[in-house]
């Protein structure tokens, strides 16, 4: 149900922050420390895709010194969506009540996580939004901002979702929300994974809230964004949108 004011939401439960990594050796220790400082009761799961730069080894060292840090070693680079899905399943299996998506590069500021968790007390899913009042990006060229804004706008219109930043990846889910999204049916692996889950949440009737965040461009390491990722997102969103419209005409369920 989208009208969160008519619902009573239960307690949040334990919080797990999932941080997927691939070649983030320069960033992993600082981001984990910032999470632990910002929300001391939260646990962290580092989902490493067998990083050649030794990120997984550094993650293991962090886990040895902090029992609230955990590591999920994956066989190889399979995409952001696959890493998050593996992290969600791990978190659900270990009985966490809240599962948070967060980038390893510092673009999602852990200091803003308390705001997302506060909003989640009255929601099923909270999105950190760059494109609502109070949200902004730092150190982005205009071309990157245009691409991101355009992608969110296209996805919003194509899929008919009332979300301003549908491509953003700083999110807090209630466990029950993820369990109701049909994760086993999610095939998107790249950044359109974010669009996929947001769309599923809206279609399922969950109460989705956006809160403003400041997105800061990474200072260390290489971005994983590529033309192939953008192309995958474009064709998948287009196919979903066309399929949904066709389903309305024929009466079929999308």
Residue frames as qw, qx, qy, qz and C-alpha x, y, z in Angstrom:
[[0.000, 0.888, 0.459, 0.000, 0.00, 0.00, 0.00],
 [0.458, 0.435, -0.004, 0.776, 1.37, 3.37, -0.96],
 [0.286, -0.769, -0.035, -0.570, -0.48, 5.38, 1.69],
 [0.517, 0.109, -0.684, 0.503, 1.93, 4.95, 4.57],
 [0.211, -0.290, 0.341, -0.869, -0.12, 7.26, 6.84],
 [0.791, -0.181, -0.090, -0.578, -2.88, 4.64, 7.05],
 [0.866, 0.052, -0.488, 0.093, -0.55, 1.88, 8.17],
 [0.577, -0.754, 0.303, -0.086, 1.19, 0.93, 11.35],
 [0.653, 0.534, -0.516, 0.147, 4.81, -0.03, 10.81],
 [0.886, -0.422, -0.149, 0.126, 6.61, -2.42, 13.11],
 [0.431, -0.789, 0.328, 0.289, 10.03, -1.93, 14.68],
 [0.469, 0.738, -0.440, -0.204, 12.99, -1.86, 12.33],
 [0.980, -0.123, 0.084, 0.128, 15.11, -4.58, 13.88],
 [0.602, -0.475, 0.342, 0.543, 18.84, -5.01, 13.31],
 [0.425, 0.857, -0.101, -0.275, 20.46, -3.01, 10.52],
 [0.757, -0.103, 0.457, 0.456, 22.83, -4.47, 7.90],
 [0.257, 0.838, -0.204, -0.437, 24.67, -2.15, 5.52],
 [0.861, 0.176, 0.406, 0.250, 25.66, -4.03, 2.36],
 [0.054, 0.844, -0.335, -0.415, 28.69, -2.67, 0.52],
 [0.913, 0.329, 0.188, 0.152, 29.55, -4.42, -2.78],
 [0.213, -0.807, 0.409, 0.370, 33.22, -4.14, -3.75],
 [0.869, 0.331, 0.196, 0.310, 35.37, -4.72, -6.78],
 [0.585, 0.276, -0.052, 0.761, 38.83, -3.15, -6.62],
 [0.238, -0.866, -0.116, -0.423, 38.03, -0.80, -3.76],
 [0.749, -0.156, -0.396, 0.507, 41.17, -1.35, -1.67],
 [0.233, 0.248, -0.167, 0.925, 41.67, 2.39, -1.23],
 [0.377, -0.390, -0.112, -0.833, 38.13, 2.96, -0.05],
 [0.667, -0.329, -0.649, -0.161, 36.99, -0.01, 1.99],
 [0.477, -0.243, -0.585, 0.610, 38.53, 0.84, 5.36],
 [0.025, -0.006, 0.143, -0.989, 37.43, 4.50, 5.37],
 [0.502, -0.243, -0.387, -0.734, 33.85, 3.74, 4.33],
 [0.655, -0.325, -0.680, 0.048, 33.43, 0.96, 6.90],
 [0.357, -0.171, -0.479, 0.783, 34.80, 3.20, 9.65],
 [0.196, -0.099, -0.056, -0.974, 32.41, 5.99, 8.66],
 [0.615, -0.315, -0.562, -0.455, 29.46, 3.60, 8.79],
 [0.620, -0.295, -0.645, 0.334, 30.46, 2.32, 12.21],
 [0.192, -0.090, -0.309, 0.927, 30.89, 5.89, 13.50],
 [0.308, -0.149, -0.232, -0.910, 27.59, 7.11, 12.05],
 [0.813, -0.248, -0.136, -0.509, 25.38, 4.20, 13.14],
 [0.086, -0.521, 0.816, -0.234, 27.34, 2.27, 15.78],
 [0.678, -0.021, 0.637, -0.365, 24.66, -0.40, 16.19],
 [0.779, 0.514, -0.122, -0.337, 24.66, -1.26, 12.45],
 [0.745, -0.202, 0.566, 0.291, 26.46, -4.26, 11.03],
 [0.325, 0.704, -0.399, -0.489, 28.35, -4.13, 7.73],
 [0.849, 0.109, 0.501, 0.124, 28.50, -6.83, 5.05],
 [0.090, 0.667, -0.507, -0.539, 31.24, -6.42, 2.44],
 [0.861, 0.317, 0.392, -0.064, 30.27, -8.39, -0.67],
 [0.085, -0.700, 0.528, 0.473, 33.52, -8.69, -2.60],
 [0.863, 0.465, 0.050, -0.192, 33.62, -9.99, -6.18],
 [0.888, -0.065, 0.193, 0.411, 37.10, -11.53, -5.90],
 [0.161, 0.979, -0.098, -0.073, 38.83, -8.16, -6.36],
 [0.832, 0.329, -0.170, 0.413, 42.30, -8.49, -7.94],
 [0.161, 0.709, -0.292, 0.621, 43.56, -5.55, -5.86],
 [0.391, 0.010, -0.767, 0.508, 43.16, -7.38, -2.55],
 [0.401, -0.395, 0.042, -0.826, 39.98, -5.71, -1.33],
 [0.839, -0.287, -0.388, -0.252, 38.71, -9.04, -0.05],
 [0.684, -0.018, -0.510, 0.522, 41.80, -9.58, 2.09],
 [0.042, 0.258, -0.275, 0.925, 41.48, -6.11, 3.57],
 [0.629, -0.365, -0.193, -0.659, 37.83, -6.82, 4.29],
 [0.834, -0.208, -0.502, 0.093, 38.79, -10.00, 6.15],
 [0.443, 0.100, -0.447, 0.771, 41.24, -8.00, 8.25],
 [0.286, -0.334, 0.079, -0.895, 38.50, -5.53, 9.17],
 [0.786, -0.310, -0.347, -0.408, 36.20, -8.38, 10.15],
 [0.721, -0.044, -0.574, 0.386, 38.86, -9.87, 12.41],
 [0.241, 0.050, -0.407, 0.880, 39.00, -6.69, 14.47],
 [0.388, 0.032, 0.172, -0.905, 35.26, -5.91, 14.53],
 [0.204, 0.176, 0.962, -0.045, 32.57, -8.52, 15.07],
 [0.415, 0.653, 0.409, -0.484, 29.99, -6.22, 13.43],
 [0.338, 0.642, -0.461, -0.510, 31.83, -6.43, 10.10],
 [0.795, 0.079, 0.601, -0.027, 31.21, -9.45, 7.88],
 [0.112, 0.525, -0.600, -0.594, 32.56, -10.52, 4.50],
 [0.828, 0.327, 0.417, -0.183, 30.87, -12.38, 1.67],
 [0.178, -0.471, 0.667, 0.549, 33.44, -13.64, -0.84],
 [0.767, 0.501, 0.222, -0.332, 32.00, -14.14, -4.32],
 [0.837, 0.060, 0.416, 0.350, 33.60, -16.05, -7.18],
 [0.417, 0.094, 0.364, 0.828, 34.00, -13.14, -9.58],
 [0.137, 0.272, 0.029, -0.952, 32.59, -9.95, -11.03],
 [0.122, 0.402, 0.886, 0.196, 28.93, -10.59, -11.83],
 [0.076, -0.570, -0.358, -0.735, 27.47, -7.10, -11.60],
 [0.130, -0.262, 0.418, -0.860, 26.14, -4.78, -8.94],
 [0.724, -0.198, -0.108, -0.651, 22.68, -6.30, -8.88],
 [0.844, -0.010, -0.536, 0.019, 23.96, -9.82, -8.34],
 [0.366, 0.194, -0.601, 0.684, 26.18, -8.65, -5.47],
 [0.354, -0.234, 0.273, -0.863, 23.29, -6.88, -3.76],
 [0.830, -0.132, -0.291, -0.458, 20.96, -9.84, -4.20],
 [0.721, 0.050, -0.625, 0.295, 23.56, -12.11, -2.61],
 [0.121, 0.198, -0.501, 0.834, 23.92, -9.62, 0.23],
 [0.586, -0.237, 0.002, -0.775, 20.15, -9.40, 0.71],
 [0.866, -0.103, -0.453, -0.188, 19.85, -13.16, 0.93],
 [0.530, 0.113, -0.623, 0.564, 22.73, -13.33, 3.42],
 [0.123, -0.229, 0.349, -0.900, 21.11, -10.63, 5.55],
 [0.734, -0.204, -0.156, -0.629, 17.68, -12.26, 5.51],
 [0.823, -0.017, -0.564, 0.071, 19.21, -15.62, 6.41],
 [0.449, 0.026, -0.559, 0.697, 20.94, -13.96, 9.37],
 [0.261, -0.702, -0.652, 0.120, 17.73, -12.31, 10.57],
 [0.180, -0.154, -0.061, 0.970, 18.41, -8.63, 9.92],
 [0.217, 0.687, 0.624, -0.303, 15.34, -6.40, 9.87],
 [0.278, 0.912, -0.021, -0.301, 16.78, -3.60, 7.68],
 [0.758, 0.035, 0.383, 0.526, 19.05, -4.00, 4.67],
 [0.071, 0.902, -0.045, -0.423, 20.83, -0.95, 3.31],
 [0.770, 0.452, 0.176, 0.415, 22.48, -0.46, -0.08],
 [0.188, -0.932, 0.151, 0.271, 25.63, 1.67, 0.01],
 [0.711, 0.634, -0.218, 0.211, 28.49, 2.25, -2.43],
 [0.826, -0.311, -0.105, 0.458, 32.05, 1.63, -1.30],
 [0.536, 0.374, 0.070, 0.753, 33.52, 4.77, -2.84],
 [0.220, -0.344, -0.369, 0.835, 32.09, 7.32, -0.42],
 [0.111, -0.255, -0.420, -0.864, 29.56, 8.78, -2.85],
 [0.578, -0.598, -0.453, -0.321, 26.83, 7.66, -0.44],
 [0.052, 0.536, -0.509, 0.671, 27.68, 9.43, 2.79],
 [0.483, -0.264, -0.813, 0.191, 27.25, 7.21, 5.86],
 [0.066, -0.120, -0.430, 0.892, 26.63, 10.34, 7.92],
 [0.459, -0.002, -0.176, -0.871, 23.25, 10.62, 6.17],
 [0.388, -0.104, -0.907, -0.124, 22.20, 7.06, 7.00],
 [0.002, 0.282, 0.729, -0.624, 20.43, 8.04, 10.25],
 [0.379, 0.286, -0.019, -0.880, 18.07, 10.18, 8.14],
 [0.517, 0.090, -0.705, -0.476, 17.17, 7.21, 5.95],
 [0.311, -0.143, -0.910, 0.234, 16.61, 4.96, 8.97],
 [0.162, 0.266, 0.474, -0.824, 14.40, 7.54, 10.67],
 [0.505, 0.233, -0.266, -0.787, 12.25, 7.79, 7.53],
 [0.429, 0.056, -0.875, -0.216, 12.04, 3.98, 7.33],
 [0.099, 0.128, 0.795, -0.585, 10.13, 3.91, 10.62],
 [0.488, 0.480, 0.385, -0.619, 7.13, 5.03, 8.56],
 [0.568, 0.573, -0.370, -0.460, 7.89, 3.37, 5.23],
 [0.974, 0.038, 0.223, 0.017, 8.65, 0.09, 3.50],
 [0.746, 0.206, 0.174, 0.608, 11.50, 1.46, 1.40],
 [0.105, -0.927, -0.009, 0.359, 13.48, 4.70, 1.67],
 [0.726, 0.458, 0.160, 0.487, 15.46, 6.08, -1.25],
 [0.353, -0.606, 0.047, 0.711, 18.26, 8.59, -0.86],
 [0.504, 0.727, 0.428, 0.185, 17.40, 11.10, -3.57],
 [0.426, -0.166, 0.168, 0.874, 19.62, 13.52, -5.46],
 [0.035, 0.267, 0.498, 0.824, 16.77, 15.02, -7.44],
 [0.285, -0.776, -0.551, -0.110, 14.28, 16.22, -4.83],
 [0.090, -0.894, 0.095, -0.429, 14.41, 19.49, -2.87],
 [0.570, -0.726, 0.374, -0.093, 17.49, 19.45, -0.66],
 [0.898, -0.025, 0.353, 0.262, 19.29, 16.79, -2.70],
 [0.283, 0.892, -0.294, -0.194, 22.38, 17.57, -4.75],
 [0.935, 0.131, 0.012, 0.329, 25.52, 16.19, -6.36],
 [0.271, -0.884, 0.284, 0.255, 29.09, 17.34, -5.76],
 [0.238, -0.563, 0.669, 0.422, 31.95, 17.33, -8.28],
 [0.633, 0.354, 0.676, 0.128, 29.96, 16.01, -11.19],
 [0.085, -0.116, 0.445, 0.884, 30.40, 17.38, -14.72],
 [0.519, 0.273, 0.114, -0.802, 27.21, 18.66, -16.31],
 [0.544, 0.226, -0.682, -0.434, 27.26, 15.76, -18.78],
 [0.248, -0.039, -0.937, 0.244, 27.10, 13.21, -15.95],
 [0.235, 0.256, 0.544, -0.763, 24.32, 15.10, -14.20],
 [0.540, 0.289, -0.251, -0.750, 22.35, 15.33, -17.44],
 [0.469, 0.121, -0.850, -0.207, 22.73, 11.59, -18.00],
 [0.117, -0.138, -0.875, 0.448, 21.60, 10.74, -14.46],
 [0.339, 0.315, 0.325, -0.825, 18.68, 13.16, -14.40],
 [0.536, 0.282, -0.453, -0.654, 17.64, 12.05, -17.88],
 [0.355, 0.052, -0.932, -0.038, 17.84, 8.39, -16.94],
 [0.059, 0.244, 0.767, -0.590, 15.67, 8.90, -13.87],
 [0.425, 0.358, 0.076, -0.828, 13.14, 10.99, -15.79],
 [0.498, 0.225, -0.676, -0.494, 12.95, 8.47, -18.65],
 [0.253, -0.064, -0.951, 0.165, 12.52, 5.57, -16.22],
 [0.185, 0.272, 0.581, -0.745, 9.89, 7.43, -14.21],
 [0.515, 0.360, -0.102, -0.772, 7.81, 8.25, -17.26],
 [0.464, 0.227, -0.780, -0.353, 8.31, 4.94, -19.03],
 [0.342, -0.118, -0.914, 0.184, 7.38, 2.87, -15.98],
 [0.412, -0.631, -0.281, -0.595, 4.90, 5.30, -14.42],
 [0.652, -0.364, -0.516, 0.420, 6.59, 5.38, -10.99],
 [0.142, -0.947, -0.118, -0.262, 6.22, 8.45, -8.71],
 [0.744, -0.491, 0.063, 0.448, 9.93, 8.53, -7.82],
 [0.206, 0.954, -0.159, -0.146, 12.23, 11.41, -8.71],
 [0.049, 0.684, -0.725, -0.057, 15.52, 9.51, -8.34],
 [0.957, 0.015, 0.088, -0.277, 14.61, 6.02, -9.50],
 [0.800, 0.427, -0.364, 0.213, 18.22, 5.16, -10.49],
 [0.142, -0.742, 0.502, -0.421, 19.81, 6.09, -7.15],
 [0.754, 0.061, -0.649, 0.074, 21.54, 3.37, -5.17],
 [0.068, 0.194, -0.664, 0.719, 21.47, 4.61, -1.56],
 [0.632, -0.299, -0.391, -0.599, 18.49, 2.74, -0.12],
 [0.179, -0.187, 0.822, -0.507, 17.10, 1.24, 3.07],
 [0.605, -0.141, -0.611, -0.491, 14.69, -1.70, 2.81],
 [0.675, -0.302, 0.487, -0.466, 12.64, -3.40, 5.45],
 [0.226, -0.199, 0.946, 0.120, 13.25, -7.12, 5.31],
 [0.494, 0.436, 0.708, -0.256, 9.56, -7.77, 4.56],
 [0.421, 0.758, -0.092, -0.489, 9.76, -5.44, 1.57],
 [0.119, 0.528, -0.781, -0.310, 12.57, -7.40, -0.05],
 [0.307, 0.044, 0.947, -0.086, 10.79, -10.66, 0.67],
 [0.481, 0.596, 0.540, -0.349, 7.78, -9.28, -1.22],
 [0.240, 0.736, -0.292, -0.562, 9.66, -8.14, -4.33],
 [0.934, 0.323, 0.145, -0.038, 10.26, -11.53, -5.96],
 [0.181, -0.795, 0.513, 0.268, 14.06, -11.38, -5.79],
 [0.630, -0.079, 0.738, 0.230, 14.39, -14.73, -7.51],
 [0.567, 0.667, 0.468, 0.122, 12.86, -13.16, -10.63],
 [0.010, 0.939, -0.159, -0.304, 15.27, -10.22, -10.80],
 [0.869, 0.261, 0.216, 0.361, 17.54, -10.63, -13.84],
 [0.269, 0.911, -0.099, 0.295, 19.02, -7.13, -14.12],
 [0.832, -0.190, -0.194, 0.485, 22.67, -7.09, -13.07],
 [0.406, 0.273, -0.048, 0.871, 23.91, -3.56, -13.70],
 [0.005, 0.070, 0.328, -0.942, 22.66, -0.20, -12.53],
 [0.499, -0.203, -0.389, -0.747, 19.17, -0.80, -13.94],
 [0.449, -0.234, -0.827, 0.242, 18.87, -3.18, -10.99],
 [0.035, -0.208, -0.446, 0.870, 17.99, -0.09, -8.97],
 [0.431, 0.050, -0.251, -0.865, 15.19, 0.82, -11.38],
 [0.533, -0.107, -0.805, -0.238, 13.95, -2.76, -11.30],
 [0.322, -0.272, -0.780, 0.462, 13.61, -2.93, -7.51],
 [0.129, 0.203, 0.237, -0.941, 12.00, 0.51, -7.21],
 [0.490, 0.024, -0.462, -0.739, 9.46, -0.38, -9.89],
 [0.500, -0.179, -0.847, -0.018, 8.71, -3.70, -8.22],
 [0.151, -0.235, -0.640, 0.716, 8.17, -1.94, -4.89],
 [0.318, 0.163, -0.002, -0.934, 5.69, 0.51, -6.41],
 [0.554, -0.016, -0.641, -0.531, 3.82, -2.23, -8.28],
 [0.452, -0.189, -0.846, 0.211, 3.61, -4.31, -5.10],
 [0.367, -0.779, -0.347, -0.372, 1.97, -1.40, -3.28],
 [0.648, -0.333, -0.348, 0.590, 4.77, -0.71, -0.81],
 [0.093, -0.985, -0.128, 0.063, 5.09, 2.73, 0.73],
 [0.723, 0.182, 0.039, 0.665, 8.20, 4.30, -0.82],
 [0.187, -0.958, -0.098, 0.195, 9.71, 7.52, 0.55],
 [0.648, 0.473, -0.079, 0.592, 12.51, 9.69, -0.84],
 [0.430, -0.843, -0.067, 0.316, 14.78, 11.74, 1.43],
 [0.409, 0.883, -0.209, 0.096, 17.35, 14.23, 0.12],
 [0.827, -0.347, 0.159, 0.412, 21.03, 13.27, 0.06],
 [0.149, 0.880, -0.372, -0.257, 24.25, 14.87, -1.10],
 [0.955, 0.173, 0.162, 0.177, 25.96, 12.56, -3.58],
 [0.171, -0.851, 0.412, 0.278, 29.73, 13.09, -3.68],
 [0.789, 0.528, -0.311, -0.047, 31.79, 11.90, -6.65],
 [0.925, -0.265, -0.016, 0.273, 34.45, 9.35, -5.70],
 [0.051, -0.931, 0.351, 0.080, 37.92, 10.68, -4.93],
 [0.229, -0.503, 0.824, 0.123, 39.84, 7.40, -5.13],
 [0.492, 0.110, 0.861, 0.066, 39.64, 4.45, -7.50],
 [0.088, 0.044, -0.617, -0.781, 37.87, 4.00, -10.81],
 [0.613, 0.171, 0.226, -0.737, 34.17, 4.34, -11.53],
 [0.405, 0.061, 0.907, 0.102, 32.40, 1.17, -12.67],
 [0.514, 0.663, 0.278, -0.468, 30.03, 3.12, -14.95],
 [0.295, -0.182, 0.709, 0.613, 30.34, 2.26, -18.63],
 [0.423, 0.193, -0.361, -0.809, 28.48, 2.59, -21.92],
 [0.386, -0.081, -0.900, -0.188, 27.46, -1.06, -21.68],
 [0.089, -0.331, -0.761, 0.552, 25.81, -0.43, -18.30],
 [0.268, 0.361, 0.083, -0.889, 23.94, 2.57, -19.68],
 [0.419, 0.140, -0.650, -0.618, 22.85, 0.58, -22.74],
 [0.259, -0.198, -0.941, 0.093, 21.59, -2.31, -20.60],
 [0.065, 0.394, 0.564, -0.723, 19.56, 0.08, -18.47],
 [0.322, 0.310, -0.205, -0.871, 18.08, 1.79, -21.53],
 [0.446, 0.040, -0.748, -0.490, 16.91, -1.32, -23.30],
 [0.223, -0.245, -0.905, 0.268, 15.62, -3.02, -20.17],
 [0.139, 0.389, 0.418, -0.809, 13.60, 0.00, -19.04],
 [0.397, 0.253, -0.381, -0.795, 12.21, 0.40, -22.55],
 [0.395, -0.050, -0.886, -0.239, 11.26, -3.27, -22.73],
 [0.099, -0.316, -0.797, 0.504, 9.63, -3.16, -19.28],
 [0.227, 0.371, 0.177, -0.883, 7.68, -0.03, -20.15],
 [0.445, 0.176, -0.563, -0.674, 6.47, -1.33, -23.50],
 [0.330, -0.116, -0.937, -0.003, 5.55, -4.65, -21.94],
 [0.021, 0.334, 0.662, -0.671, 3.58, -2.97, -19.15],
 [0.364, 0.339, -0.058, -0.866, 1.64, -0.85, -21.61],
 [0.445, 0.097, -0.761, -0.461, 0.92, -3.85, -23.81],
 [0.193, -0.187, -0.921, 0.282, -0.27, -5.75, -20.75],
 [0.218, 0.346, 0.419, -0.811, -2.75, -3.00, -19.92],
 [0.466, 0.279, -0.366, -0.755, -4.14, -3.15, -23.44],
 [0.542, 0.062, -0.794, -0.268, -4.44, -6.93, -23.56],
 [0.742, -0.500, 0.000, -0.446, -5.38, -7.38, -19.92],
 [0.857, 0.046, -0.426, 0.287, -2.32, -9.47, -19.16],
 [0.564, -0.817, 0.052, 0.107, -0.44, -9.08, -15.88],
 [0.467, 0.742, -0.412, 0.248, 3.12, -7.73, -16.35]]
